[in-house]
Amino acid sequence: MEERFYAALITCFFISFGVLIGGSVFGSLSAYITGEPPISEMMSSAQRLRIWAIVAAIGGTFDAISTFERGIFESSTIDLVKQIMLIIAAMGGVKAGILIISWVTQGEL
């Protein structure tokens, strides 16, 4: 595999990580401003942002669907494997973000 793909894996990981951490932090800030408990809001917003962080990291769902279609119908299995690896990298970023949020909030999600 080429170096650009490895760069895309790392980028995908950190985009999903950043979306989850940033969204949770700003969600807890809004809870603080409105008088709600910010720690519980941070935990619940991290749960709600998981799928959106993955979708943002892989660049939207239409590119992923067209890559899966190309991999299945045009026998381009390398594209299919690359897309699956990108999704796994995004899931890893989400898992790392949730782990850090659970450390910060000292609770389980």
C-alpha positions as CSV (number, residue, x, y, z in Angstrom):
1,M,0.0,0.0,0.0
2,E,1.2,3.5,-0.7
3,E,2.2,6.2,1.8
4,R,-0.8,8.3,1.0
5,F,-3.1,5.6,2.3
6,Y,-1.2,5.4,5.6
7,A,-1.5,9.2,5.9
8,A,-5.3,8.8,5.2
9,L,-5.5,6.2,8.0
10,I,-3.8,8.6,10.5
11,T,-6.0,11.5,9.3
12,C,-9.1,9.4,9.6
13,F,-8.2,8.4,13.1
14,F,-7.6,11.9,14.3
15,I,-10.6,13.5,12.6
16,S,-12.9,11.1,14.4
17,F,-11.0,11.6,17.6
18,G,-11.2,15.4,17.3
19,V,-14.9,15.4,16.4
20,L,-15.8,13.4,19.4
21,I,-13.6,15.3,21.9
22,G,-14.4,18.7,20.5
23,G,-18.2,18.0,20.3
24,S,-18.2,16.6,23.9
25,V,-16.3,19.5,25.3
26,F,-18.4,22.2,23.6
27,G,-21.5,20.2,24.6
28,S,-20.5,20.3,28.2
29,L,-19.7,24.0,27.9
30,S,-23.2,24.7,26.7
31,A,-24.6,22.6,29.5
32,Y,-22.6,24.7,32.0
33,I,-23.9,27.9,30.5
34,T,-27.5,26.7,30.7
35,G,-27.1,25.5,34.3
36,E,-27.2,21.7,33.6
37,P,-24.5,19.3,34.9
38,P,-21.6,19.5,32.4
39,I,-20.0,16.2,33.2
40,S,-23.0,14.1,32.5
41,E,-23.7,16.1,29.4
42,M,-20.1,15.4,28.2
43,M,-20.7,11.7,28.7
44,S,-24.0,11.6,26.9
45,S,-22.9,13.9,24.0
46,A,-19.9,11.6,23.5
47,Q,-22.3,8.7,23.1
48,R,-24.5,10.6,20.7
49,L,-21.5,11.8,18.6
50,R,-19.9,8.4,18.0
51,I,-21.5,7.6,14.6
52,W,-21.2,11.2,13.4
53,A,-17.5,11.2,14.1
54,I,-17.1,8.1,12.0
55,V,-19.1,9.5,9.2
56,A,-17.2,12.8,9.3
57,A,-13.8,10.9,9.3
58,I,-14.5,8.8,6.3
59,G,-15.8,11.8,4.3
60,G,-19.5,11.2,4.2
61,T,-21.4,8.1,3.4
62,F,-21.7,8.4,-0.4
63,D,-18.0,7.9,-1.0
64,A,-18.0,4.9,1.2
65,I,-21.0,3.4,-0.6
66,S,-19.6,3.9,-4.0
67,T,-16.3,2.4,-2.9
68,F,-18.1,-0.7,-1.6
69,E,-20.1,-0.9,-4.8
70,R,-16.9,-0.7,-6.9
71,G,-15.3,-3.3,-4.7
72,I,-18.2,-5.8,-5.0
73,F,-19.4,-5.3,-8.6
74,E,-16.1,-4.4,-10.3
75,S,-14.0,-6.9,-8.4
76,S,-11.8,-4.2,-7.0
77,T,-11.1,-5.8,-3.7
78,I,-8.2,-3.6,-2.7
79,D,-10.5,-0.6,-2.7
80,L,-12.9,-2.5,-0.5
81,V,-10.2,-3.5,1.9
82,K,-8.9,0.1,2.0
83,Q,-12.3,1.5,2.8
84,I,-12.8,-1.1,5.6
85,M,-9.5,-0.1,7.1
86,L,-10.4,3.5,7.0
87,I,-13.7,2.8,8.8
88,I,-11.7,0.7,11.4
89,A,-9.3,3.6,11.9
90,A,-12.2,6.0,12.5
91,M,-13.7,3.6,15.0
92,G,-10.3,3.5,16.7
93,G,-10.3,7.3,17.0
94,V,-13.8,7.2,18.5
95,K,-12.8,4.5,21.0
96,A,-9.8,6.5,22.0
97,G,-11.9,9.7,22.4
98,I,-14.4,7.9,24.5
99,L,-11.7,6.4,26.6
100,I,-10.2,9.9,27.3
101,I,-13.6,11.3,28.1
102,S,-14.3,8.5,30.6
103,W,-10.9,9.2,32.2
104,V,-11.7,12.9,32.5
105,T,-15.2,12.3,33.8
106,Q,-14.2,9.4,36.0
107,G,-17.2,7.5,34.9
108,E,-18.3,4.9,32.4
109,L,-20.2,5.6,29.3
